[in-house]
Amino acid sequence: MKALKITFFSILFTFQSIAQSNGFEVVKNLDLYNLIYLNLEKYYVETPEIGAISKAGIDAMLNELDPYTVYYHEANMEDYRMMTTGQYGGIGALIRKVDEYVIISEPYEGNPAQVAGLKAGDKILSIDGRSMKDKPTDEVSQALKGTKGTSIEVEYERPFVGVGKVEVKRDEIKLPDIPYSGMVDDKIGYINLSSFTQTASKSVIDAYALLQSEGMEKLILDLRGNGGGLLIESVDIVNMFVPKNEPIVSTKSRIVEENRVYATRNEPINQDIPVVVLIDENSASASEIVAGSLQDLDRAVIVGRTSFGKGLVQRTIDLKYGSKMKLTIAKYYTPSGRCVQKLDYYAKNEGKVEEVPDSLITIFTTKNGRDVIDGRGIEPDIKVEGEDLGRLTAVLMINNIIFDFSTQYQNKHESIASPEEFKLSEADYNAFKKYVMESEVEYSTASEEMLKKMLEMAKKEGYDAAIQGEYDALMKKVRASKEKDLELFKDQLIDILENEIISRYYYQNGRILHSFKDDNSLKKAIDILNNETKYKKILHL
């Protein structure tokens, strides 16, 4: 107790020294927090789990701010390290919860899980003899992670095969910054960047050099699905294509010392190579700095879908006892002066976070005079709409029907053709249809749900009897039919099935290579790069 009070008063002194404007409120609320904490410890009917209560209180407090201001307990340091470096000690596999158990959804090629023989679909029954039944994903994840060189025994159940055990020796897992790079034709290189860790810019520079040696004269940089990372890495990647000392991003904060301008530090690798950047709704943060600054400087054509809209900058602060805190310290602005932040976390309406209102959206101009806007992420120069998933397709994915059928397929086929050549046969698709029809999955179409709502409204207004006949006729036409929709969405389902099956044999590289076949954004990028007149017209060159 004495130690707690000493710590508390030292905290009070610290906050009194830094909180000049609202020091009383800080001290008052810390005092209340301290009193509640001490009285729980002293009087609560059961011995409270102080650590868990404290963490819950911290998490709840930070949740009132924005989703990027978070606390990392010492037990979560592997998660923090993976976020910043792409590295962690573990077995190298994606996992997810299905019913009572966590399953391996995708092992990383060449990493301990795959080397030990674990496969996608394997249900993790126990780790070192400890049952994993009903354990949450994060708890299973922590049990799988650990120091390089240590071993764990994993008991698993493989669908259609049975139960097995395997010893897995943990290693230092380094998630690749670039899952794939290569030439898409004789002159166009392609680099897929998945994250902005400490090695991101070096990885892009190395991939670029290799492609250049293979004859690359134009480049596609794919940032789709890239949620961001370290700001300075984004600046260094932009630096590959723009001159030294070019301002790329500025940060603005209520703390004057955090108002900074980040400019390029090196001579460019190639200031003239035509570049297309691919983005989508999951491209965020550092991805938006790269895409936004290259767009503002008219140095690249941006293709795809509007990005996520995260214009906030975080910094990590070391706390005591091995823990850390990541908190938002500023907003960032691209060279034209725009902030891409889409959601206004600091002006909540009855606790609900809303988008920056249209009335506050401002038009900015690029270096060559093109109009761009703030508050909505990065709007691509060329929009390519994604294909909407059919309702049946979404249901089959959510309920693991496609995943489970792919597991069954792998158990029946020792090998398949290359990712570029593999095609699901008609017989295979018929087997899949049979598998779906025998499943217990039920769903309704969007039209069916809208009709039900309309009938409810008609009942309230007294029109239900008058429209019942027409309602029944329409409902008959739009009511969900698995058999009908399996044909209606056949092409979509085959494409997703092929991709999932290919991942079982060729892992992440295979997924990317297969996706090229029907990648409309990639096709549009190639078209633009192969048309110099169009490329220059878009950028006002």
Secondary structure, DSSP 8 states (H G I E B T S, - for coil): -HHHHHHHHHHHHHHHHH-TTTHHHHHHHHHHHHHHHHHHHHH-SS---HHHHHHHHHHHHHHTT-TT-EEE-GGGHHHHHHHHHSEEEE--EEEEEETTEEEEEEE-TTSHHHHTT--TT-EEEEETTEE-TT--HHHHHHHH---TT-EEEEEEEETTTEEEEEEEE-EEEE--S-SEEEESSSSEEEEE---B-TTHHHHHHHHHHHHHHTT--EEEEE-TT---B-HHHHHHHHTTTS-TT-EEEEEE-SSGGG-EEEE--S--S-SSS-EEEEE-TT--THHHHHHHHHHHTT-SEEEES------EEEEEEE-STT-EEEEEEEEEE-TTS-----EEEEEEETTEEEE--GGG--EEE-TTS-EEESSS----SEE-------HHHHHHHHTTHHHHHHHHHHHH-S----TTT----HHHHHHHHHHHHHS------HHHHHHHHHHHHHHHHT-HHHHHHHHHHHHHHHS--HHHHHHHTHHHHHHHHHHHHHHHHHHHHHHHHHHGGG-HHHHHHHHHHT-HHHHHHHTT-
